[in-house]
């Protein structure tokens, strides 16, 4: 998918994310950096026990295309750049 930017995948369930990169890097070994083309997220800060995580939910069915994939040897993390959009089918 990374080589063909016309292909897209989709989130099939609610997906948690954060606007706070530093906080997001505390979890797992893969970081997705998303460029949102439209607003289809729910901001959970007002409802969260941890508002400093700046958590948002991406709704199911939202599509994405992979723009770039990198591996950071310094942090030992994969960094995947996505363009996220609502499918118009």
C-alpha positions as CSV (number, residue, x, y, z in Angstrom):
1,X,0.0,0.0,0.0
2,X,2.9,2.4,0.7
3,X,4.1,2.3,-2.9
4,X,0.6,2.9,-4.4
5,X,-0.9,6.0,-2.9
6,X,-4.1,5.5,-4.8
7,X,-5.0,2.4,-2.7
8,X,-6.8,3.0,0.6
9,X,-7.6,1.0,3.7
10,X,-10.2,1.8,6.3
11,X,-10.6,1.7,10.0
12,X,-13.2,-1.0,10.8
13,X,-13.7,0.0,14.4
14,X,-13.2,3.1,16.6
15,X,-9.5,3.9,16.7
16,X,-8.0,5.9,19.6
17,X,-5.4,8.5,18.8
18,X,-3.8,11.6,20.3
19,X,-3.0,15.1,19.2
20,X,-0.1,15.0,21.6
21,X,2.8,13.3,19.8
22,X,5.0,13.0,23.0
23,X,2.2,11.2,24.8
24,X,1.5,8.9,21.8
25,X,5.1,7.9,21.6
26,X,4.8,6.4,25.1
27,X,2.6,3.6,23.6
28,X,3.9,0.8,21.3
29,X,6.6,0.8,18.7
30,X,4.7,2.2,15.8
31,X,3.6,5.8,15.4
32,X,1.0,6.8,12.9
33,X,1.1,10.5,11.9
34,X,-2.3,11.4,10.3
35,X,-3.2,14.3,8.1
36,X,-6.9,14.6,8.5
37,X,-8.7,15.9,5.4
38,X,-12.1,16.2,7.2
39,X,-13.3,16.2,10.7
40,X,-14.5,12.7,11.7
41,X,-13.1,12.5,15.1
42,X,-14.6,12.8,18.6
43,X,-12.5,14.9,21.1
44,X,-12.6,13.0,24.4
45,X,-10.6,15.5,26.5
46,X,-13.7,16.7,28.4
47,X,-14.8,13.1,29.2
48,X,-11.4,11.6,29.9
49,X,-9.7,10.8,33.2
50,X,-6.5,11.8,31.5
51,X,-7.2,15.0,29.5
52,X,-3.5,15.7,29.0
53,X,-3.4,12.7,26.6
54,X,-5.6,14.7,24.2
55,X,-7.3,11.6,23.1
56,X,-9.6,11.5,20.1
57,X,-11.6,8.7,18.5
58,X,-11.6,8.1,14.8
59,X,-15.0,6.7,13.6
60,X,-15.3,3.4,11.9
61,X,-15.3,3.4,8.1
62,X,-12.9,6.3,7.7
63,X,-10.4,5.6,4.9
64,X,-6.7,6.2,4.8
65,X,-3.8,6.0,2.3
66,X,-0.2,5.4,3.3
67,X,2.0,8.3,2.2
68,X,5.4,7.3,3.7
69,X,6.9,4.7,6.0
70,X,10.1,5.2,8.0
71,X,12.0,3.4,10.7
72,X,13.7,5.5,13.3
73,X,16.8,3.6,14.6
74,X,17.3,6.1,17.4
75,X,13.9,5.5,18.9
76,X,13.4,2.0,17.5
77,X,10.0,3.0,16.2
78,X,8.2,2.7,12.9
79,X,6.7,6.0,11.7
80,X,3.8,5.7,9.2
81,X,2.4,8.8,7.6
82,X,-1.3,8.5,6.6
83,X,-3.7,10.7,4.8
84,X,-7.1,10.2,6.4
85,X,-10.4,11.0,4.6
86,X,-14.1,10.1,4.3
87,X,-14.7,7.8,1.4
88,X,-17.2,9.3,-1.2
89,X,-18.4,6.0,-2.7
